[in-house]
Amino acid sequence: MPTVEFWFDFASTYSRLAAARIETAAAAAGVAVIWRPFLLGPIFAAQGWTTSPFVTQPAKGGAMWRDVERQCAALGLPFVRIEGFPRNGLLAARLALVADESGAVAPFARAVFEAEFGAGRDIADRTVLADLLADVGLDPEACFARAASPEIKARLRAAGDEAGTCGLFGAPSFVTADGEMFWGADRLDQALDWAVHGRLCRRTVAPTGETP
Amino acid sequence: MPTVEFWFDFASTYSRLAAARIETAAAAAGVAVIWRPFLLGPIFAAQGWTTSPFVTQPAKGGAMWRDVERQCAALGLPFVRIEGFPRNGLLAARLALVADESGAVAPFARAVFEAEFGAGRDIADRTVLADLLADVGLDPEACFARAASPEIKARLRAAGDEAGTCGLFGAPSFVTADGEMFWGADRLDQALDWAVHGRLCRRTVAPTGETP
């Protein structure tokens, strides 16, 4: 079965849009999804940035929130323009790696994203995360203990190093088995197309209503 | 008839992708296109940038070229990874305003973009531009003279000021009659959808193969 690596950062609004629909879209395409949590912060820091371009560039940031609001409305997803963007996703990312050890990374990650951007909850808050872990059938205290282990901390750092080595510079990004990289939630369908066909079929980029 | 303003910069690879298909897509949607040439340079300069983020951020730049190459292949467009990106589009932009006075902005702009990104020609070169003007039925010398007039120079500066006031920060951007702004070639279909319906219809964002 073809695969696509789905690289996501819990602070990322567009990662949430991709997370909300990747499993349905991948199943329809016959592609298996490998969920890859990572932190964009170190990649931004390596460029001398201290926060998101959506914060340092106000016009771009305002357009991003409006765009995400429109996408959510079209997809039938709840939308909250959260305060304190970007939120600290370090603990959530470590917990996603823990959840992955139980095969629960997908439902946990979706739960985190929906809590954050659909309900406006603080994903840096352990009580919020404990609720979400329990909701997907995991033991919160065991997960927190495992998340604090050297193994999990090292694994998240290694994921960040791998992301940098692969040339990832934003989230979400999608990487197919042949190493093709796609950036942005609006490239999800093309990444799936590539995973299956090794190229883009025209239908995925043709204008609406036009026969390619 | 609903309208969409299509703001483009001749140095922009994604503006070219939008220019190549906007008229077909807009006609299918029943939307009239208002072509709005402008220069991103002053908007970048206002943020302290001296060139494109695709140059200052090499990972992002490399991904952009690969992405554009994929989109071109899928759309059946020729692709050249040009040297010296971003090219100087000042004279071409002034000439686009001149062409607009004869109702020829659309064919002239498309010709410039295809010469630049499809054939690798230098759009800052007057002999190249003269060929393109003649190709779309305009008198090159008359157009160059008009492009050097205070009126045309002022009109291009005013377009840049308007872009900044509207919160445009990149190209292409699309603005509907009710003031909704969309950034990026991959938002073209959504902008047309908004122009017609005042909202996004789900089909334009639903995953490939999924019934929304």
Interface residues (C-beta under 8 A of the other chain):
Chain A: R21 T24 A25 A28 A29 Q47 Q57 A59 K60 G62 A63 R66 D67 R70 Q71 A73 A74 L75 G76 G167 L168 F169 G170 M181 F182 W183 G184 D186 R187 L188 D189 Q190 L192 D193 W194 R199 L200 C201 R202 R203 T204 V205 A206 P207 T208 G209 E210
Chain B: R21 T24 A25 A28 A29 Q47 Q57 A59 K60 G62 A63 R66 D67 R70 Q71 A73 A74 L75 G76 G167 L168 F169 G170 M181 F182 W183 G184 D186 R187 L188 D189 Q190 L192 D193 W194 R199 L200 C201 R202 R203 T204 V205 A206 P207 T208 G209 E210
